[in-house]
Amino acid sequence: MSTPPLATGEVPPLLVPRNEAEVLGTGPDTVALLADVSSTGGFLSATRTTLGEGQDGAPPHYHRTSAETFFVLGGVLQVLVGDEIVTAREGDLLFVPPGTVHAFGAAPGSGADLLIVFTPGVERFGYFRLLDQIRTGAAGPETVLGAQERYDNHFVDSTTWRNARQPGR
């Protein structure tokens, strides 16, 4: 019988103290970078994302190789899954398999606090740092389109999501 990888020391256990995580963003809209492939041996990538009241998270996209799991720590989350809008509340878990178009944002009238995990892990910290550069004006919005393959984040259009997030437009 073989020894599990964690027992061999190939990938050491990881503890990320709350005050040591790199945090991007401002105010109620932040992303705490918790674990990336370099620290998990490629097993997973994880962030804690907070969104202010009604704030959009990610626009419609899909991942070719990774599943994305959302655990709602607080608030209410609105999520596009394929062509359906689902609502996840505190304590709910939502698993989105690879290849599934999805988007998310805090529900109208609510904020959201989320643990987001990608499995298998893909290099995500660079992606979130790029988004932060766009937010601050240090990079243009087009730079994220050029990075779709690198970060396995492929953007698509969704009428369902647009109508749910911007009724009347």
Disulfide bonds with the S-S distance in Angstrom:
none
